């Protein structure tokens, strides 16, 4: 259910700020409001652990 939308005229549909209500919709947020990406963090950690394992 769409509760509201902000900046639609300025940014268009894909980039507007949508306020929605959902139920039974599990999600994983992968980027925070500061631009930090969980994908980059996990990749960096994984590369470090891999280097430890193979002795590099």
Backbone torsions as a table, in degrees:
resi	resn	phi	psi	omega
1	UNK	NA	126.4	177.4
2	UNK	-83.1	120.7	179.5
3	UNK	-89.8	-36.4	-179.5
4	UNK	-173.2	170.6	177.1
5	UNK	-146.6	137.1	-179.5
6	UNK	-118.3	146.0	174.8
7	UNK	62.5	29.0	-179.8
8	UNK	-63.7	-46.8	-178.6
9	UNK	-65.1	-38.3	-177.5
10	UNK	-74.0	-40.9	-171.0
11	UNK	-109.6	-16.5	-176.9
12	UNK	83.2	171.9	-174.0
13	UNK	-57.4	-48.0	-174.4
14	UNK	-67.1	-30.4	-174.0
15	UNK	-105.3	-3.8	179.1
16	UNK	-64.8	160.9	178.3
17	UNK	-93.8	107.0	-176.5
18	UNK	-96.4	135.3	173.8
19	UNK	-108.6	115.6	-176.4
20	UNK	-128.8	156.8	174.8
21	UNK	-116.8	127.6	179.1
22	UNK	-131.4	159.2	174.6
23	UNK	-132.0	144.1	177.3
24	UNK	52.2	50.9	-177.9
25	UNK	-132.5	82.1	-178.8
26	UNK	-67.7	136.0	-179.2
27	UNK	-137.6	161.9	171.3
28	UNK	-124.0	120.7	177.9
29	UNK	-84.7	123.0	-174.2
30	UNK	-109.0	-4.4	176.6
31	UNK	-141.2	131.3	-179.2
32	UNK	-94.1	-179.4	-175.8
33	UNK	-70.8	-6.3	178.3
34	UNK	-102.9	3.9	179.1
35	UNK	86.9	4.7	177.4
36	UNK	-73.2	135.9	-176.5
37	UNK	-114.1	126.7	177.1
38	UNK	-63.8	-30.7	178.7
39	UNK	-63.1	-45.4	178.9
40	UNK	-65.5	-40.9	179.9
41	UNK	-62.5	-45.8	-179.5
42	UNK	-66.3	-40.2	178.6
43	UNK	-61.7	-44.5	179.9
44	UNK	-63.7	-44.5	178.4
45	UNK	-62.7	-42.8	-179.0
46	UNK	-63.9	-41.9	179.1
47	UNK	-64.3	-39.4	177.9
48	UNK	-64.0	-44.8	179.4
49	UNK	-67.0	-38.0	178.0
50	UNK	-62.8	-42.9	178.4
51	UNK	-61.6	-39.2	177.0
52	UNK	-62.8	-43.6	-176.6
53	UNK	-64.3	-43.4	-176.7
54	UNK	-89.8	-1.7	174.5
55	UNK	77.4	33.5	178.7
56	UNK	-93.3	NA	NA
